[in-house]
Amino acid sequence: MSDPTPDDVLRLAQQRMAERRMAEAPGQIIADGPERPWRWLFAGLFAVLLAALLFWPGQPLEWKMYAVVHGVCAQQHNIFLGGLQFPLCARNSGIYLSFLLTTLSIYVMGRSRAGGLPPWPISITLLAFVGIMAVDGFNSLFVDLGRQPLYQPDNFLRTLTGMGMGVAIAVLLHLVLVKTLRKDVDDQQPILRNWGELLGILAIDLLALAAIYGNLGLLFWPLAFLAFFGITGVLYLVSLLLTALVMGFEGRVTSIRQLARPATVALVPTLIILGAMSWLRFWLEGQGLML
């Protein structure tokens, strides 16, 4: 048997180094092939659910959206656009419109792997958004309790302060998902790099706010769907995170397509929670136990 050449030695060393890196990694990369049937199943189930929402007879679409989230949204201080009522209340419309718009912006900016906090001035600003909404929420609660508020609340302020909260929720939930599930998370890349990116997101939010309170009726359905899928999306993403952890996906994902199996399974608890909470609230209202 001939002695190994320098190329053979180099190739063997590279192979052993690769094996060592894989052994030291927190989790193995998920093979892409076995997930493909689950993608088709997820797409089919989602299409069926969407078709049921859109075409189930008997009630207008806006009421069906209202009913789906009836158990997870206060639905007080409602807002109207073009004569139609939003499925969410003013504050929740702001929160979940902004959440979905911010999440979409994060991916458009190419931050799907970003695992770093924004620079500290921006992080403090996001915390301030949370505090501002809390102050406005308690101020509105004082009125509901018949007490003297700090200032007169209104739906515009509820939606505006909710939008700041939505940005903060989107950043936090993205960081939790990425740091928990991704194998290739980039801890050196902040999710928001500078003020320009944050201000760009806020500008989009303010355009949505102007459309709502400028009563641009043509935009009712796009904005209503953004708010609706924002609130159901948060619940779904939490279910997806827990499902993926139970199924052993922690630190193993390099592509969102690899989450097809837990993404499909997570539809079940999401639907159960939405359905059970909505039924319970309608029942309590029917019994006169809840307004």
Backbone hydrogen bonds, N-H to C=O, Kabsch-Sander energy under -0.5 kcal/mol:
donor,donor_aa,acceptor,acceptor_aa,energy
9,V,5,T,-2.1
10,L,6,P,-2.3
11,R,7,D,-2.4
12,L,8,D,-2.4
13,A,9,V,-2.2
14,Q,10,L,-2.3
15,Q,11,R,-2.1
16,R,12,L,-2.2
17,M,13,A,-2.2
18,A,14,Q,-2.2
19,E,15,Q,-2.3
20,R,16,R,-2.2
21,R,17,M,-2.3
22,M,18,A,-2.1
23,A,19,E,-2.0
24,E,20,R,-2.1
25,A,21,R,-1.0
30,I,252,R,-1.4
35,E,32,D,-0.9
36,R,32,D,-0.5
36,R,33,G,-1.8
39,R,35,E,-1.4
39,R,36,R,-0.6
40,W,36,R,-1.5
41,L,37,P,-2.0
42,F,38,W,-2.8
43,A,39,R,-2.7
44,G,40,W,-2.4
45,L,41,L,-2.6
46,F,42,F,-2.8
47,A,43,A,-2.2
48,V,44,G,-2.2
49,L,45,L,-2.5
50,L,46,F,-2.6
51,A,47,A,-2.5
52,A,48,V,-2.4
53,L,49,L,-2.1
54,L,50,L,-2.5
55,F,51,A,-2.9
56,W,52,A,-1.7
59,Q,56,W,-0.6
64,K,60,P,-1.9
65,M,61,L,-2.3
66,Y,62,E,-1.9
67,A,63,W,-2.7
68,V,64,K,-2.1
69,V,65,M,-1.5
70,H,67,A,-1.1
72,V,69,V,-1.1
73,C,69,V,-0.8
79,I,88,L,-0.6
81,L,84,L,-2.6
84,L,81,L,-1.5
86,F,79,I,-2.5
90,A,76,Q,-0.6
90,A,77,H,-1.8
93,S,89,C,-2.6
94,G,90,A,-1.8
95,I,91,R,-2.4
96,Y,92,N,-2.7
97,L,93,S,-2.1
98,S,94,G,-1.9
99,F,95,I,-2.3
100,L,96,Y,-1.9
101,L,97,L,-2.5
102,T,98,S,-2.8
103,T,99,F,-2.5
104,L,100,L,-2.5
105,S,101,L,-2.0
106,I,102,T,-2.4
107,Y,103,T,-1.6
108,V,104,L,-2.3
109,M,105,S,-2.2
110,G,107,Y,-1.4
111,R,106,I,-2.2
114,A,111,R,-0.9
115,G,186,D,-2.6
115,G,189,Q,-0.5
116,G,189,Q,-2.4
122,I,119,P,-1.0
123,S,119,P,-2.4
124,I,120,W,-2.6
125,T,121,P,-1.6
126,L,122,I,-2.3
127,L,123,S,-2.1
128,A,124,I,-2.3
129,F,125,T,-2.1
130,V,126,L,-1.5
131,G,127,L,-2.2
132,I,128,A,-2.9
133,M,129,F,-2.1
134,A,130,V,-2.0
135,V,131,G,-2.4
136,D,132,I,-2.3
137,G,133,M,-2.7
138,F,134,A,-2.5
139,N,135,V,-2.3
140,S,136,D,-2.1
141,L,137,G,-2.0
142,F,138,F,-2.0
143,V,139,N,-1.1
144,D,140,S,-1.8
145,L,141,L,-2.0
146,G,143,V,-1.5
147,R,142,F,-3.5
158,R,154,D,-2.0
159,T,155,N,-2.6
160,L,156,F,-2.7
161,T,157,L,-2.7
162,G,158,R,-1.7
163,M,159,T,-1.8
164,G,160,L,-1.2
165,M,161,T,-1.6
166,G,162,G,-2.2
167,V,163,M,-1.7
168,A,164,G,-1.7
169,I,165,M,-2.5
170,A,166,G,-2.2
171,V,167,V,-2.1
172,L,168,A,-2.4
173,L,169,I,-2.9
174,H,170,A,-2.0
175,L,171,V,-2.1
176,V,172,L,-2.3
177,L,173,L,-2.4
178,V,174,H,-2.7
179,K,175,L,-2.6
180,T,176,V,-1.5
181,L,177,L,-2.5
182,R,177,L,-0.5
182,R,178,V,-1.7
183,K,253,V,-2.9
184,D,253,V,-0.8
186,D,113,R,-3.1
187,D,185,V,-0.9
189,Q,186,D,-1.3
191,I,116,G,-2.4
198,L,194,N,-1.5
199,L,195,W,-3.2
200,G,196,G,-2.0
201,I,197,E,-1.9
202,L,198,L,-2.5
203,A,199,L,-2.3
204,I,200,G,-1.7
205,D,201,I,-2.2
206,L,202,L,-2.5
207,L,203,A,-1.7
208,A,204,I,-1.9
209,L,205,D,-2.5
210,A,206,L,-2.5
211,A,207,L,-2.0
212,I,208,A,-2.0
213,Y,209,L,-2.5
214,G,210,A,-1.4
215,N,212,I,-1.1
216,L,211,A,-2.5
217,G,215,N,-1.6
219,L,216,L,-2.2
220,F,217,G,-1.8
223,L,219,L,-2.1
224,A,220,F,-3.1
225,F,221,W,-2.5
226,L,222,P,-1.9
227,A,223,L,-2.3
228,F,224,A,-2.6
229,F,225,F,-3.1
230,G,226,L,-1.4
231,I,227,A,-2.2
232,T,228,F,-2.2
233,G,229,F,-1.4
234,V,230,G,-1.9
235,L,231,I,-1.6
236,Y,232,T,-2.4
237,L,233,G,-2.8
238,V,234,V,-2.0
239,S,235,L,-2.0
240,L,236,Y,-2.9
241,L,237,L,-2.5
242,L,238,V,-2.2
243,T,239,S,-2.7
244,A,240,L,-3.0
245,L,241,L,-2.0
246,V,242,L,-2.3
247,M,243,T,-2.0
248,G,245,L,-1.4
249,F,244,A,-2.8
251,G,180,T,-1.4
252,R,181,L,-1.1
252,R,249,F,-1.7
253,V,181,L,-2.4
258,Q,255,S,-1.7
259,L,256,I,-1.6
260,A,257,R,-1.3
263,A,259,L,-2.6
264,T,260,A,-1.9
265,V,261,R,-2.3
266,A,262,P,-2.6
267,L,264,T,-1.0
268,V,265,V,-1.6
270,T,266,A,-1.5
271,L,267,L,-2.4
272,I,268,V,-2.4
273,I,269,P,-2.6
274,L,270,T,-2.4
275,G,271,L,-2.8
276,A,272,I,-2.9
277,M,273,I,-2.5
278,S,274,L,-2.1
279,W,275,G,-2.5
280,L,276,A,-2.5
281,R,277,M,-2.1
282,F,278,S,-2.5
283,W,279,W,-2.5
284,L,280,L,-2.6
285,E,281,R,-2.5
286,G,282,F,-2.3
287,Q,283,W,-1.7
288,G,285,E,-1.3
289,L,284,L,-2.5
290,M,284,L,-0.8
